[in-house]
Structures are given as structure tokens and as C-alpha cells.
Amino acid sequence: MADYGKGGCGDTGRVGTIADGKVTVPGALWKVIVVLPVGSNDLSRISSQIRF
């Protein structure tokens, strides 16, 4: 099971913060991609009716 809280693992091993403790490294993250047909004013075309 993944740990979604503080701390990630990279080339130098597990780390909880960077920049002298000023930035917390997340344990995991996710992205959402919205694909819209060609048009204009894209932000106004995204609503609760869009299927993801």
C-alpha cells in the first residue's frame, strides 16, 4: 500500500523535505488530464457536466 503523506523516494533514497526543511516532499501524487475538442475559451468549457 502506498504512503500518500510526507516523504518520497528518489535517486538518493527516501526524503521528507528539501530546501532546508521548507518544502515537504509528497509521498505520491496524481494528475488529471482533460481533453477537449478544438475550440476557444477552454476554461469556461470545463464544468461539472464534463466526463473524465
mmCIF entry with sequence, helices, sheets and N, C-alpha, C, O atoms, coordinates in Angstrom:
data_MODEL
# 
_entry.id   MODEL 
# 
_entity.id                         1 
_entity.type                       polymer 
_entity.pdbx_number_of_molecules   1 
# 
_entity_poly.entity_id                      1 
_entity_poly.type                           'polypeptide(L)' 
_entity_poly.nstd_linkage                   no 
_entity_poly.nstd_monomer                   no 
_entity_poly.pdbx_seq_one_letter_code       MADYGKGGCGDTGRVGTIADGKVTVPGALWKVIVVLPVGSNDLSRISSQIRF 
_entity_poly.pdbx_seq_one_letter_code_can   MADYGKGGCGDTGRVGTIADGKVTVPGALWKVIVVLPVGSNDLSRISSQIRF 
_entity_poly.pdbx_strand_id                 A 
# 
loop_
_entity_poly_seq.entity_id 
_entity_poly_seq.num 
_entity_poly_seq.mon_id 
_entity_poly_seq.hetero 
1 1  MET n 
1 2  ALA n 
1 3  ASP n 
1 4  TYR n 
1 5  GLY n 
1 6  LYS n 
1 7  GLY n 
1 8  GLY n 
1 9  CYS n 
1 10 GLY n 
1 11 ASP n 
1 12 THR n 
1 13 GLY n 
1 14 ARG n 
1 15 VAL n 
1 16 GLY n 
1 17 THR n 
1 18 ILE n 
1 19 ALA n 
1 20 ASP n 
1 21 GLY n 
1 22 LYS n 
1 23 VAL n 
1 24 THR n 
1 25 VAL n 
1 26 PRO n 
1 27 GLY n 
1 28 ALA n 
1 29 LEU n 
1 30 TRP n 
1 31 LYS n 
1 32 VAL n 
1 33 ILE n 
1 34 VAL n 
1 35 VAL n 
1 36 LEU n 
1 37 PRO n 
1 38 VAL n 
1 39 GLY n 
1 40 SER n 
1 41 ASN n 
1 42 ASP n 
1 43 LEU n 
1 44 SER n 
1 45 ARG n 
1 46 ILE n 
1 47 SER n 
1 48 SER n 
1 49 GLN n 
1 50 ILE n 
1 51 ARG n 
1 52 PHE n 
# 
_struct_asym.id          A 
_struct_asym.entity_id   1 
# 
_struct_conf.conf_type_id            HELX_P 
_struct_conf.id                      HELX_P1 
_struct_conf.pdbx_PDB_helix_id       AA1 
_struct_conf.beg_label_comp_id       ASP 
_struct_conf.beg_label_asym_id       A 
_struct_conf.beg_label_seq_id        42 
_struct_conf.pdbx_beg_PDB_ins_code   ? 
_struct_conf.end_label_comp_id       ARG 
_struct_conf.end_label_asym_id       A 
_struct_conf.end_label_seq_id        45 
_struct_conf.pdbx_end_PDB_ins_code   ? 
_struct_conf.beg_auth_comp_id        ASP 
_struct_conf.beg_auth_asym_id        A 
_struct_conf.beg_auth_seq_id         42 
_struct_conf.end_auth_comp_id        ARG 
_struct_conf.end_auth_asym_id        A 
_struct_conf.end_auth_seq_id         45 
_struct_conf.pdbx_PDB_helix_class    5 
_struct_conf.details                 ? 
_struct_conf.pdbx_PDB_helix_length   4 
# 
_struct_conf_type.id          HELX_P 
_struct_conf_type.criteria    ? 
_struct_conf_type.reference   ? 
# 
loop_
_struct_sheet.id 
_struct_sheet.type 
_struct_sheet.number_strands 
_struct_sheet.details 
AA1 ? 2 ? 
AA2 ? 2 ? 
# 
loop_
_struct_sheet_order.sheet_id 
_struct_sheet_order.range_id_1 
_struct_sheet_order.range_id_2 
_struct_sheet_order.offset 
_struct_sheet_order.sense 
AA1 1 2 ? anti-parallel 
AA2 1 2 ? anti-parallel 
# 
loop_
_struct_sheet_range.sheet_id 
_struct_sheet_range.id 
_struct_sheet_range.beg_label_comp_id 
_struct_sheet_range.beg_label_asym_id 
_struct_sheet_range.beg_label_seq_id 
_struct_sheet_range.pdbx_beg_PDB_ins_code 
_struct_sheet_range.end_label_comp_id 
_struct_sheet_range.end_label_asym_id 
_struct_sheet_range.end_label_seq_id 
_struct_sheet_range.pdbx_end_PDB_ins_code 
_struct_sheet_range.beg_auth_comp_id 
_struct_sheet_range.beg_auth_asym_id 
_struct_sheet_range.beg_auth_seq_id 
_struct_sheet_range.end_auth_comp_id 
_struct_sheet_range.end_auth_asym_id 
_struct_sheet_range.end_auth_seq_id 
AA1 1 GLY A 8  ? GLY A 10 ? GLY A 8  GLY A 10 
AA1 2 GLY A 13 ? VAL A 15 ? GLY A 13 VAL A 15 
AA2 1 THR A 17 ? ILE A 18 ? THR A 17 ILE A 18 
AA2 2 VAL A 23 ? THR A 24 ? VAL A 23 THR A 24 
# 
loop_
_atom_site.group_PDB 
_atom_site.id 
_atom_site.type_symbol 
_atom_site.label_atom_id 
_atom_site.label_alt_id 
_atom_site.label_comp_id 
_atom_site.label_asym_id 
_atom_site.label_entity_id 
_atom_site.label_seq_id 
_atom_site.pdbx_PDB_ins_code 
_atom_site.Cartn_x 
_atom_site.Cartn_y 
_atom_site.Cartn_z 
_atom_site.occupancy 
_atom_site.B_iso_or_equiv 
_atom_site.pdbx_formal_charge 
_atom_site.auth_seq_id 
_atom_site.auth_comp_id 
_atom_site.auth_asym_id 
_atom_site.auth_atom_id 
_atom_site.pdbx_PDB_model_num 
ATOM 1   N N  . MET A 1 1  ? 0.840   -1.179 0.000   1.00 0.00 ? 1  MET A N  1 
ATOM 2   C CA . MET A 1 1  ? 0.000   0.000  0.000   1.00 0.00 ? 1  MET A CA 1 
ATOM 3   C C  . MET A 1 1  ? 0.887   1.245  0.000   1.00 0.00 ? 1  MET A C  1 
ATOM 4   O O  . MET A 1 1  ? 1.873   1.307  0.734   1.00 0.00 ? 1  MET A O  1 
ATOM 5   N N  . ALA A 1 2  ? 0.538   2.227  -0.817  1.00 0.00 ? 2  ALA A N  1 
ATOM 6   C CA . ALA A 1 2  ? 1.345   3.442  -0.948  1.00 0.00 ? 2  ALA A CA 1 
ATOM 7   C C  . ALA A 1 2  ? 1.117   4.390  0.221   1.00 0.00 ? 2  ALA A C  1 
ATOM 8   O O  . ALA A 1 2  ? 0.033   4.452  0.802   1.00 0.00 ? 2  ALA A O  1 
ATOM 9   N N  . ASP A 1 3  ? 2.160   5.114  0.540   1.00 0.00 ? 3  ASP A N  1 
ATOM 10  C CA . ASP A 1 3  ? 2.085   6.144  1.571   1.00 0.00 ? 3  ASP A CA 1 
ATOM 11  C C  . ASP A 1 3  ? 1.891   7.482  0.871   1.00 0.00 ? 3  ASP A C  1 
ATOM 12  O O  . ASP A 1 3  ? 2.815   7.981  0.228   1.00 0.00 ? 3  ASP A O  1 
ATOM 13  N N  . TYR A 1 4  ? 0.708   8.065  0.985   1.00 0.00 ? 4  TYR A N  1 
ATOM 14  C CA . TYR A 1 4  ? 0.403   9.307  0.277   1.00 0.00 ? 4  TYR A CA 1 
ATOM 15  C C  . TYR A 1 4  ? 0.709   10.540 1.110   1.00 0.00 ? 4  TYR A C  1 
ATOM 16  O O  . TYR A 1 4  ? 0.368   11.647 0.692   1.00 0.00 ? 4  TYR A O  1 
ATOM 17  N N  . GLY A 1 5  ? 1.325   10.398 2.247   1.00 0.00 ? 5  GLY A N  1 
ATOM 18  C CA . GLY A 1 5  ? 1.648   11.535 3.090   1.00 0.00 ? 5  GLY A CA 1 
ATOM 19  C C  . GLY A 1 5  ? 3.019   12.084 2.784   1.00 0.00 ? 5  GLY A C  1 
ATOM 20  O O  . GLY A 1 5  ? 3.417   12.165 1.622   1.00 0.00 ? 5  GLY A O  1 
ATOM 21  N N  . LYS A 1 6  ? 3.720   12.448 3.784   1.00 0.00 ? 6  LYS A N  1 
ATOM 22  C CA . LYS A 1 6  ? 5.028   13.080 3.658   1.00 0.00 ? 6  LYS A CA 1 
ATOM 23  C C  . LYS A 1 6  ? 6.098   12.044 3.325   1.00 0.00 ? 6  LYS A C  1 
ATOM 24  O O  . LYS A 1 6  ? 6.130   10.953 3.895   1.00 0.00 ? 6  LYS A O  1 
ATOM 25  N N  . GLY A 1 7  ? 6.967   12.407 2.395   1.00 0.00 ? 7  GLY A N  1 
ATOM 26  C CA . GLY A 1 7  ? 8.127   11.583 2.094   1.00 0.00 ? 7  GLY A CA 1 
ATOM 27  C C  . GLY A 1 7  ? 8.046   10.857 0.778   1.00 0.00 ? 7  GLY A C  1 
ATOM 28  O O  . GLY A 1 7  ? 7.081   10.144 0.505   1.00 0.00 ? 7  GLY A O  1 
ATOM 29  N N  . GLY A 1 8  ? 9.053   11.040 -0.028  1.00 0.00 ? 8  GLY A N  1 
ATOM 30  C CA . GLY A 1 8  ? 9.144   10.358 -1.303  1.00 0.00 ? 8  GLY A CA 1 
ATOM 31  C C  . GLY A 1 8  ? 10.497  9.692  -1.433  1.00 0.00 ? 8  GLY A C  1 
ATOM 32  O O  . GLY A 1 8  ? 11.396  9.930  -0.626  1.00 0.00 ? 8  GLY A O  1 
ATOM 33  N N  . CYS A 1 9  ? 10.638  8.866  -2.440  1.00 0.00 ? 9  CYS A N  1 
ATOM 34  C CA . CYS A 1 9  ? 11.869  8.135  -2.643  1.00 0.00 ? 9  CYS A CA 1 
ATOM 35  C C  . CYS A 1 9  ? 12.441  8.531  -3.999  1.00 0.00 ? 9  CYS A C  1 
ATOM 36  O O  . CYS A 1 9  ? 11.738  8.506  -5.009  1.00 0.00 ? 9  CYS A O  1 
ATOM 37  N N  . GLY A 1 10 ? 13.707  8.893  -4.016  1.00 0.00 ? 10 GLY A N  1 
ATOM 38  C CA . GLY A 1 10 ? 14.362  9.307  -5.253  1.00 0.00 ? 10 GLY A CA 1 
ATOM 39  C C  . GLY A 1 10 ? 15.709  8.648  -5.408  1.00 0.00 ? 10 GLY A C  1 
ATOM 40  O O  . GLY A 1 10 ? 15.986  7.620  -4.791  1.00 0.00 ? 10 GLY A O  1 
ATOM 41  N N  . ASP A 1 11 ? 16.547  9.244  -6.233  1.00 0.00 ? 11 ASP A N  1 
ATOM 42  C CA . ASP A 1 11 ? 17.874  8.700  -6.513  1.00 0.00 ? 11 ASP A CA 1 
ATOM 43  C C  . ASP A 1 11 ? 18.745  8.582  -5.265  1.00 0.00 ? 11 ASP A C  1 
ATOM 44  O O  . ASP A 1 11 ? 19.589  7.691  -5.174  1.00 0.00 ? 11 ASP A O  1 
ATOM 45  N N  . THR A 1 12 ? 18.541  9.476  -4.311  1.00 0.00 ? 12 THR A N  1 
ATOM 46  C CA . THR A 1 12 ? 19.364  9.469  -3.094  1.00 0.00 ? 12 THR A CA 1 
ATOM 47  C C  . THR A 1 12 ? 18.665  8.808  -1.914  1.00 0.00 ? 12 THR A C  1 
ATOM 48  O O  . THR A 1 12 ? 19.124  8.931  -0.779  1.00 0.00 ? 12 THR A O  1 
ATOM 49  N N  . GLY A 1 13 ? 17.562  8.109  -2.166  1.00 0.00 ? 13 GLY A N  1 
ATOM 50  C CA . GLY A 1 13 ? 16.827  7.434  -1.099  1.00 0.00 ? 13 GLY A CA 1 
ATOM 51  C C  . GLY A 1 13 ? 15.597  8.210  -0.664  1.00 0.00 ? 13 GLY A C  1 
ATOM 52  O O  . GLY A 1 13 ? 15.157  9.142  -1.338  1.00 0.00 ? 13 GLY A O  1 
ATOM 53  N N  . ARG A 1 14 ? 15.053  7.811  0.471   1.00 0.00 ? 14 ARG A N  1 
ATOM 54  C CA . ARG A 1 14 ? 13.822  8.412  0.970   1.00 0.00 ? 14 ARG A CA 1 
ATOM 55  C C  . ARG A 1 14 ? 14.115  9.779  1.591   1.00 0.00 ? 14 ARG A C  1 
ATOM 56  O O  . ARG A 1 14 ? 15.088  9.940  2.327   1.00 0.00 ? 14 ARG A O  1 
ATOM 57  N N  . VAL A 1 15 ? 13.261  10.759 1.287   1.00 0.00 ? 15 VAL A N  1 
ATOM 58  C CA . VAL A 1 15 ? 13.430  12.108 1.806   1.00 0.00 ? 15 VAL A CA 1 
ATOM 59  C C  . VAL A 1 15 ? 12.066  12.693 2.154   1.00 0.00 ? 15 VAL A C  1 
ATOM 60  O O  . VAL A 1 15 ? 11.097  12.473 1.427   1.00 0.00 ? 15 VAL A O  1 
ATOM 61  N N  . GLY A 1 16 ? 11.978  13.439 3.262   1.00 0.00 ? 16 GLY A N  1 
ATOM 62  C CA . GLY A 1 16 ? 10.714  14.033 3.699   1.00 0.00 ? 16 GLY A CA 1 
ATOM 63  C C  . GLY A 1 16 ? 10.580  15.499 3.350   1.00 0.00 ? 16 GLY A C  1 
ATOM 64  O O  . GLY A 1 16 ? 9.473   15.989 3.127   1.00 0.00 ? 16 GLY A O  1 
ATOM 65  N N  . THR A 1 17 ? 11.705  16.206 3.302   1.00 0.00 ? 17 THR A N  1 
ATOM 66  C CA . THR A 1 17 ? 11.694  17.621 2.952   1.00 0.00 ? 17 THR A CA 1 
ATOM 67  C C  . THR A 1 17 ? 12.928  17.959 2.138   1.00 0.00 ? 17 THR A C  1 
ATOM 68  O O  . THR A 1 17 ? 13.907  17.212 2.127   1.00 0.00 ? 17 THR A O  1 
ATOM 69  N N  . ILE A 1 18 ? 12.870  19.103 1.450   1.00 0.00 ? 18 ILE A N  1 
ATOM 70  C CA . ILE A 1 18 ? 14.016  19.652 0.740   1.00 0.00 ? 18 ILE A CA 1 
ATOM 71  C C  . ILE A 1 18 ? 14.102  21.141 1.061   1.00 0.00 ? 18 ILE A C  1 
ATOM 72  O O  . ILE A 1 18 ? 13.240  21.668 1.764   1.00 0.00 ? 18 ILE A O  1 
ATOM 73  N N  . ALA A 1 19 ? 15.110  21.813 0.569   1.00 0.00 ? 19 ALA A N  1 
ATOM 74  C CA . ALA A 1 19 ? 15.310  23.258 0.782   1.00 0.00 ? 19 ALA A CA 1 
ATOM 75  C C  . ALA A 1 19 ? 15.378  23.581 2.269   1.00 0.00 ? 19 ALA A C  1 
ATOM 76  O O  . ALA A 1 19 ? 14.668  24.457 2.763   1.00 0.00 ? 19 ALA A O  1 
ATOM 77  N N  . ASP A 1 20 ? 16.236  22.865 2.965   1.00 0.00 ? 20 ASP A N  1 
ATOM 78  C CA . ASP A 1 20 ? 16.428  23.086 4.406   1.00 0.00 ? 20 ASP A CA 1 
ATOM 79  C C  . ASP A 1 20 ? 15.120  22.958 5.196   1.00 0.00 ? 20 ASP A C  1 
ATOM 80  O O  . ASP A 1 20 ? 14.888  23.711 6.142   1.00 0.00 ? 20 ASP A O  1 
ATOM 81  N N  . GLY A 1 21 ? 14.275  22.011 4.807   1.00 0.00 ? 21 GLY A N  1 
ATOM 82  C CA . GLY A 1 21 ? 13.029  21.754 5.525   1.00 0.00 ? 21 GLY A CA 1 
ATOM 83  C C  . GLY A 1 21 ? 11.878  22.666 5.163   1.00 0.00 ? 21 GLY A C  1 
ATOM 84  O O  . GLY A 1 21 ? 10.820  22.585 5.788   1.00 0.00 ? 21 GLY A O  1 
ATOM 85  N N  . LYS A 1 22 ? 12.044  23.530 4.179   1.00 0.00 ? 22 LYS A N  1 
ATOM 86  C CA . LYS A 1 22 ? 10.994  24.492 3.810   1.00 0.00 ? 22 LYS A CA 1 
ATOM 87  C C  . LYS A 1 22 ? 9.964   23.920 2.847   1.00 0.00 ? 22 LYS A C  1 
ATOM 88  O O  . LYS A 1 22 ? 8.858   24.450 2.740   1.00 0.00 ? 22 LYS A O  1 
ATOM 89  N N  . VAL A 1 23 ? 10.313  22.840 2.143   1.00 0.00 ? 23 VAL A N  1 
ATOM 90  C CA . VAL A 1 23 ? 9.406   22.234 1.165   1.00 0.00 ? 23 VAL A CA 1 
ATOM 91  C C  . VAL A 1 23 ? 9.213   20.767 1.517   1.00 0.00 ? 23 VAL A C  1 
ATOM 92  O O  . VAL A 1 23 ? 10.182  20.012 1.597   1.00 0.00 ? 23 VAL A O  1 
ATOM 93  N N  . THR A 1 24 ? 7.964   20.363 1.727   1.00 0.00 ? 24 THR A N  1 
ATOM 94  C CA . THR A 1 24 ? 7.642   18.971 2.024   1.00 0.00 ? 24 THR A CA 1 
ATOM 95  C C  . THR A 1 24 ? 7.554   18.182 0.724   1.00 0.00 ? 24 THR A C  1 
ATOM 96  O O  . THR A 1 24 ? 6.901   18.613 -0.226  1.00 0.00 ? 24 THR A O  1 
ATOM 97  N N  . VAL A 1 25 ? 8.203   17.043 0.685   1.00 0.00 ? 25 VAL A N  1 
ATOM 98  C CA . VAL A 1 25 ? 8.159   16.159 -0.478  1.00 0.00 ? 25 VAL A CA 1 
ATOM 99  C C  . VAL A 1 25 ? 6.975   15.214 -0.296  1.00 0.00 ? 25 VAL A C  1 
ATOM 100 O O  . VAL A 1 25 ? 6.905   14.507 0.710   1.00 0.00 ? 25 VAL A O  1 
ATOM 101 N N  . PRO A 1 26 ? 6.035   15.188 -1.257  1.00 0.00 ? 26 PRO A N  1 
ATOM 102 C CA . PRO A 1 26 ? 4.885   14.295 -1.115  1.00 0.00 ? 26 PRO A CA 1 
ATOM 103 C C  . PRO A 1 26 ? 5.287   12.837 -1.303  1.00 0.00 ? 26 PRO A C  1 
ATOM 104 O O  . PRO A 1 26 ? 6.239   12.534 -2.022  1.00 0.00 ? 26 PRO A O  1 
ATOM 105 N N  . GLY A 1 27 ? 4.559   11.943 -0.655  1.00 0.00 ? 27 GLY A N  1 
ATOM 106 C CA . GLY A 1 27 ? 4.794   10.523 -0.815  1.00 0.00 ? 27 GLY A CA 1 
ATOM 107 C C  . GLY A 1 27 ? 4.311   10.008 -2.158  1.00 0.00 ? 27 GLY A C  1 
ATOM 108 O O  . GLY A 1 27 ? 4.828   9.014  -2.667  1.00 0.00 ? 27 GLY A O  1 
ATOM 109 N N  . ALA A 1 28 ? 3.319   10.680 -2.735  1.00 0.00 ? 28 ALA A N  1 
ATOM 110 C CA . ALA A 1 28 ? 2.760   10.310 -4.035  1.00 0.00 ? 28 ALA A CA 1 
ATOM 111 C C  . ALA A 1 28 ? 1.975   11.500 -4.572  1.00 0.00 ? 28 ALA A C  1 
ATOM 112 O O  . ALA A 1 28 ? 1.642   12.423 -3.828  1.00 0.00 ? 28 ALA A O  1 
ATOM 113 N N  . LEU A 1 29 ? 1.687   11.470 -5.860  1.00 0.00 ? 29 LEU A N  1 
ATOM 114 C CA . LEU A 1 29 ? 0.842   12.495 -6.450  1.00 0.00 ? 29 LEU A CA 1 
ATOM 115 C C  . LEU A 1 29 ? 0.095   11.900 -7.620  1.00 0.00 ? 29 LEU A C  1 
ATOM 116 O O  . LEU A 1 29 ? 0.396   10.790 -8.058  1.00 0.00 ? 29 LEU A O  1 
ATOM 117 N N  . TRP A 1 30 ? -0.891  12.643 -8.134  1.00 0.00 ? 30 TRP A N  1 
ATOM 118 C CA . TRP A 1 30 ? -1.642  12.182 -9.295  1.00 0.00 ? 30 TRP A CA 1 
ATOM 119 C C  . TRP A 1 30 ? -1.950  13.375 -10.177 1.00 0.00 ? 30 TRP A C  1 
ATOM 120 O O  . TRP A 1 30 ? -1.899  14.520 -9.727  1.00 0.00 ? 30 TRP A O  1 
ATOM 121 N N  . LYS A 1 31 ? -2.268  13.107 -11.424 1.00 0.00 ? 31 LYS A N  1 
ATOM 122 C CA . LYS A 1 31 ? -2.572  14.148 -12.395 1.00 0.00 ? 31 LYS A CA 1 
ATOM 123 C C  . LYS A 1 31 ? -3.904  13.845 -13.053 1.00 0.00 ? 31 LYS A C  1 
ATOM 124 O O  . LYS A 1 31 ? -4.306  12.687 -13.163 1.00 0.00 ? 31 LYS A O  1 
ATOM 125 N N  . VAL A 1 32 ? -4.578  14.885 -13.484 1.00 0.00 ? 32 VAL A N  1 
ATOM 126 C CA . VAL A 1 32 ? -5.818  14.754 -14.250 1.00 0.00 ? 32 VAL A CA 1 
ATOM 127 C C  . VAL A 1 32 ? -5.582  15.421 -15.592 1.00 0.00 ? 32 VAL A C  1 
ATOM 128 O O  . VAL A 1 32 ? -5.081  16.544 -15.653 1.00 0.00 ? 32 VAL A O  1 
ATOM 129 N N  . ILE A 1 33 ? -5.939  14.739 -16.659 1.00 0.00 ? 33 ILE A N  1 
ATOM 130 C CA . ILE A 1 33 ? -5.813  15.295 -17.996 1.00 0.00 ? 33 ILE A CA 1 
ATOM 131 C C  . ILE A 1 33 ? -7.208  15.422 -18.586 1.00 0.00 ? 33 ILE A C  1 
ATOM 132 O O  . ILE A 1 33 ? -7.964  14.452 -18.625 1.00 0.00 ? 33 ILE A O  1 
ATOM 133 N N  . VAL A 1 34 ? -7.544  16.609 -19.038 1.00 0.00 ? 34 VAL A N  1 
ATOM 134 C CA . VAL A 1 34 ? -8.840  16.856 -19.671 1.00 0.00 ? 34 VAL A CA 1 
ATOM 135 C C  . VAL A 1 34 ? -8.573  17.130 -21.144 1.00 0.00 ? 34 VAL A C  1 
ATOM 136 O O  . VAL A 1 34 ? -7.815  18.038 -21.485 1.00 0.00 ? 34 VAL A O  1 
ATOM 137 N N  . VAL A 1 35 ? -9.195  16.345 -22.011 1.00 0.00 ? 35 VAL A N  1 
ATOM 138 C CA . VAL A 1 35 ? -9.022  16.521 -23.453 1.00 0.00 ? 35 VAL A CA 1 
ATOM 139 C C  . VAL A 1 35 ? -10.314 17.106 -23.997 1.00 0.00 ? 35 VAL A C  1 
ATOM 140 O O  . VAL A 1 35 ? -11.378 16.495 -23.901 1.00 0.00 ? 35 VAL A O  1 
ATOM 141 N N  . LEU A 1 36 ? -10.203 18.305 -24.575 1.00 0.00 ? 36 LEU A N  1 
ATOM 142 C CA . LEU A 1 36 ? -11.362 18.990 -25.141 1.00 0.00 ? 36 LEU A CA 1 
ATOM 143 C C  . LEU A 1 36 ? -11.232 19.052 -26.653 1.00 0.00 ? 36 LEU A C  1 
ATOM 144 O O  . LEU A 1 36 ? -10.116 19.104 -27.171 1.00 0.00 ? 36 LEU A O  1 
ATOM 145 N N  . PRO A 1 37 ? -12.361 19.048 -27.379 1.00 0.00 ? 37 PRO A N  1 
ATOM 146 C CA . PRO A 1 37 ? -12.289 19.264 -28.819 1.00 0.00 ? 37 PRO A CA 1 
ATOM 147 C C  . PRO A 1 37 ? -11.728 20.658 -29.098 1.00 0.00 ? 37 PRO A C  1 
ATOM 148 O O  . PRO A 1 37 ? -11.777 21.536 -28.236 1.00 0.00 ? 37 PRO A O  1 
ATOM 149 N N  . VAL A 1 38 ? -11.200 20.854 -30.298 1.00 0.00 ? 38 VAL A N  1 
ATOM 150 C CA . VAL A 1 38 ? -10.650 22.149 -30.677 1.00 0.00 ? 38 VAL A CA 1 
ATOM 151 C C  . VAL A 1 38 ? -11.720 23.217 -30.504 1.00 0.00 ? 38 VAL A C  1 
ATOM 152 O O  . VAL A 1 38 ? -12.866 23.030 -30.913 1.00 0.00 ? 38 VAL A O  1 
ATOM 153 N N  . GLY A 1 39 ? -11.347 24.321 -29.903 1.00 0.00 ? 39 GLY A N  1 
ATOM 154 C CA . GLY A 1 39 ? -12.269 25.425 -29.682 1.00 0.00 ? 39 GLY A CA 1 
ATOM 155 C C  . GLY A 1 39 ? -11.536 26.554 -29.002 1.00 0.00 ? 39 GLY A C  1 
ATOM 156 O O  . GLY A 1 39 ? -10.306 26.597 -28.986 1.00 0.00 ? 39 GLY A O  1 
ATOM 157 N N  . SER A 1 40 ? -12.293 27.454 -28.449 1.00 0.00 ? 40 SER A N  1 
ATOM 158 C CA . SER A 1 40 ? -11.677 28.576 -27.751 1.00 0.00 ? 40 SER A CA 1 
ATOM 159 C C  . SER A 1 40 ? -12.293 28.699 -26.362 1.00 0.00 ? 40 SER A C  1 
ATOM 160 O O  . SER A 1 40 ? -13.300 28.058 -26.061 1.00 0.00 ? 40 SER A O  1 
ATOM 161 N N  . ASN A 1 41 ? -11.678 29.531 -25.516 1.00 0.00 ? 41 ASN A N  1 
ATOM 162 C CA . ASN A 1 41 ? -12.164 29.780 -24.159 1.00 0.00 ? 41 ASN A CA 1 
ATOM 163 C C  . ASN A 1 41 ? -12.291 28.470 -23.376 1.00 0.00 ? 41 ASN A C  1 
ATOM 164 O O  . ASN A 1 41 ? -13.327 28.185 -22.775 1.00 0.00 ? 41 ASN A O  1 
ATOM 165 N N  . ASP A 1 42 ? -11.215 27.684 -23.397 1.00 0.00 ? 42 ASP A N  1 
ATOM 166 C CA . ASP A 1 42 ? -11.235 26.336 -22.837 1.00 0.00 ? 42 ASP A CA 1 
ATOM 167 C C  . ASP A 1 42 ? -11.673 26.269 -21.383 1.00 0.00 ? 42 ASP A C  1 
ATOM 168 O O  . ASP A 1 42 ? -12.453 25.389 -21.021 1.00 0.00 ? 42 ASP A O  1 
ATOM 169 N N  . LEU A 1 43 ? -11.192 27.177 -20.540 1.00 0.00 ? 43 LEU A N  1 
ATOM 170 C CA . LEU A 1 43 ? -11.539 27.088 -19.118 1.00 0.00 ? 43 LEU A CA 1 
ATOM 171 C C  . LEU A 1 43 ? -13.027 27.208 -18.879 1.00 0.00 ? 43 LEU A C  1 
ATOM 172 O O  . LEU A 1 43 ? -13.561 26.542 -17.992 1.00 0.00 ? 43 LEU A O  1 
ATOM 173 N N  . SER A 1 44 ? -13.705 28.031 -19.640 1.00 0.00 ? 44 SER A N  1 
ATOM 174 C CA . SER A 1 44 ? -15.154 28.181 -19.432 1.00 0.00 ? 44 SER A CA 1 
ATOM 175 C C  . SER A 1 44 ? -15.930 26.961 -19.937 1.00 0.00 ? 44 SER A C  1 
ATOM 176 O O  . SER A 1 44 ? -17.095 26.783 -19.582 1.00 0.00 ? 44 SER A O  1 
ATOM 177 N N  . ARG A 1 45 ? -15.294 26.119 -20.764 1.00 0.00 ? 45 ARG A N  1 
ATOM 178 C CA . ARG A 1 45 ? -15.974 24.924 -21.273 1.00 0.00 ? 45 ARG A CA 1 
ATOM 179 C C  . ARG A 1 45 ? -15.861 23.734 -20.328 1.00 0.00 ? 45 ARG A C  1 
ATOM 180 O O  . ARG A 1 45 ? -16.484 22.700 -20.568 1.00 0.00 ? 45 ARG A O  1 
ATOM 181 N N  . ILE A 1 46 ? -15.076 23.860 -19.256 1.00 0.00 ? 46 ILE A N  1 
ATOM 182 C CA . ILE A 1 46 ? -14.956 22.787 -18.278 1.00 0.00 ? 46 ILE A CA 1 
ATOM 183 C C  . ILE A 1 46 ? -15.962 23.038 -17.160 1.00 0.00 ? 46 ILE A C  1 
ATOM 184 O O  . ILE A 1 46 ? -15.922 24.076 -16.500 1.00 0.00 ? 46 ILE A O  1 
ATOM 185 N N  . SER A 1 47 ? -16.854 22.089 -16.955 1.00 0.00 ? 47 SER A N  1 
ATOM 186 C CA . SER A 1 47 ? -17.899 22.225 -15.930 1.00 0.00 ? 47 SER A CA 1 
ATOM 187 C C  . SER A 1 47 ? -18.124 20.858 -15.286 1.00 0.00 ? 47 SER A C  1 
ATOM 188 O O  . SER A 1 47 ? -17.438 19.887 -15.605 1.00 0.00 ? 47 SER A O  1 
ATOM 189 N N  . SER A 1 48 ? -19.073 20.801 -14.395 1.00 0.00 ? 48 SER A N  1 
ATOM 190 C CA . SER A 1 48 ? -19.400 19.535 -13.733 1.00 0.00 ? 48 SER A CA 1 
ATOM 191 C C  . SER A 1 48 ? -20.042 18.538 -14.695 1.00 0.00 ? 48 SER A C  1 
ATOM 192 O O  . SER A 1 48 ? -20.199 17.366 -14.350 1.00 0.00 ? 48 SER A O  1 
ATOM 193 N N  . GLN A 1 49 ? -20.411 18.977 -15.880 1.00 0.00 ? 49 GLN A N  1 
ATOM 194 C CA . GLN A 1 49 ? -21.015 18.087 -16.874 1.00 0.00 ? 49 GLN A CA 1 
ATOM 195 C C  . GLN A 1 49 ? -19.977 17.345 -17.714 1.00 0.00 ? 49 GLN A C  1 
ATOM 196 O O  . GLN A 1 49 ? -20.329 16.422 -18.449 1.00 0.00 ? 49 GLN A O  1 
ATOM 197 N N  . ILE A 1 50 ? -18.703 17.734 -17.617 1.00 0.00 ? 50 ILE A N  1 
ATOM 198 C CA . ILE A 1 50 ? -17.631 17.086 -18.367 1.00 0.00 ? 50 ILE A CA 1 
ATOM 199 C C  . ILE A 1 50 ? -17.355 15.709 -17.760 1.00 0.00 ? 50 ILE A C  1 
ATOM 200 O O  . ILE A 1 50 ? -17.280 15.559 -16.540 1.00 0.00 ? 50 ILE A O  1 
ATOM 201 N N  . ARG A 1 51 ? -17.207 14.719 -18.621 1.00 0.00 ? 51 ARG A N  1 
ATOM 202 C CA . ARG A 1 51 ? -16.837 13.374 -18.144 1.00 0.00 ? 51 ARG A CA 1 
ATOM 203 C C  . ARG A 1 51 ? -15.340 13.222 -18.192 1.00 0.00 ? 51 ARG A C  1 
ATOM 204 O O  . ARG A 1 51 ? -14.700 13.603 -19.173 1.00 0.00 ? 51 ARG A O  1 
ATOM 205 N N  . PHE A 1 52 ? -14.774 12.667 -17.133 1.00 0.00 ? 52 PHE A N  1 
ATOM 206 C CA . PHE A 1 52 ? -13.334 12.460 -17.044 1.00 0.00 ? 52 PHE A CA 1 
ATOM 207 C C  . PHE A 1 52 ? -13.016 11.007 -17.246 1.00 0.00 ? 52 PHE A C  1 
ATOM 208 O O  . PHE A 1 52 ? -11.849 10.620 -17.208 1.00 0.00 ? 52 PHE A O  1 
# 
